[in-house]
Amino acid sequence: MVTTNYFHPETLNKISRLELRARHVVEGFLGGLHRSPYRGFSIEFADHREYVPGDDLRHLDWRVYAKADRFYIKQYEVETNLRAYILLDASGSMRYPAHHVDDRMNKWNYAATLAASLAYLLVKQQDGAGLLLFDHEIRGQLPVSTNPAQLHNMVKLIEQTDPTESTDTKVLFRYLADQLPKRSMVVLISDLLTDLDDLKDGLERFRFGHHDVLVLHVLDKDELEFPFSDRTLFEGLESATDEILTDPQSLRAGYLERLRAFISEVQGICLNSRIDYAQISTADPLDVAISRFLANRMHRTRSKA
């Protein structure tokens, strides 16, 4: 078991029975979990992976066993694992709240734990997970891997990251446009405080490439409820010069109206491109948020079957 700040045993235990399944056609399948776009094509040997109980014994490679004294399964091109790319927003706005509030995590720690939990789930079911951190630049990247050591590498990369800069998803989408191999799963975890036209263009580009896209929209409970009452100094987390001292009660109605319009527009972008969307509050227990999202996703998958 991987033990770090970003792997919560209680969360992992509660989600371990769930399977992150590709709703759209993905390239390859493992154990019948993922549908393959190939039909009627010959299969070609691609790689080996270590045997796990339940694997078809017909695919054991006895030559490798004779050399290594360990069982390995032959994998063929149509059996290659799902490739999931987790895109984690590491911009300054993800540090909210910048000061400790109650026992809840800030958006960055919550989103990072969410990313790590999904990666754990993917690797556990022998699918591949990769990680990319971004703000207005690509801050770090790990290629897709099914190796359990990938989880340690992900956490190390996350812990080395300090979210301080502004967000620019154009950079992210432009960089990934020609990077993703064929049909993959893309999981975007972000507060989405960026230009929505850029977000729309980027997500549509992913879907045009036949990738299966999931958007996990992480917002703090303060952003969703705007509970402030006393005169408050609001400071920008992505610009040191952005600050305003004001009476929040005079802003609350207008703020909440703008927030609802913003969330509605994001939902519309995802709906129009057949992208799975989930709004998640940092007040939600992680296991509840993940389980609810995956259960809804699996229900939609079965409804389309």
Secondary structure as GFF3:
##gff-version 3
##sequence-region A 1 305
A	DSSP	alpha_helix	9	15	.	.	.	ID=ss1
A	DSSP	beta_strand	45	50	.	.	.	ID=ss2
A	DSSP	three_ten_helix	57	59	.	.	.	ID=ss3
A	DSSP	alpha_helix	62	68	.	.	.	ID=ss4
A	DSSP	beta_strand	72	76	.	.	.	ID=ss5
A	DSSP	three_ten_helix	77	79	.	.	.	ID=ss6
A	DSSP	beta_strand	83	89	.	.	.	ID=ss7
A	DSSP	three_ten_helix	92	95	.	.	.	ID=ss8
A	DSSP	alpha_helix	107	124	.	.	.	ID=ss9
A	DSSP	beta_strand	128	134	.	.	.	ID=ss10
A	DSSP	beta_strand	138	145	.	.	.	ID=ss11
A	DSSP	alpha_helix	149	159	.	.	.	ID=ss12
A	DSSP	alpha_helix	169	176	.	.	.	ID=ss13
A	DSSP	beta_strand	185	190	.	.	.	ID=ss14
A	DSSP	alpha_helix	196	208	.	.	.	ID=ss15
A	DSSP	beta_strand	212	219	.	.	.	ID=ss16
A	DSSP	alpha_helix	221	225	.	.	.	ID=ss17
A	DSSP	beta_strand	232	235	.	.	.	ID=ss18
A	DSSP	beta_strand	243	246	.	.	.	ID=ss19
A	DSSP	three_ten_helix	248	250	.	.	.	ID=ss20
A	DSSP	alpha_helix	252	272	.	.	.	ID=ss21
A	DSSP	beta_strand	276	281	.	.	.	ID=ss22
A	DSSP	alpha_helix	286	304	.	.	.	ID=ss23
###
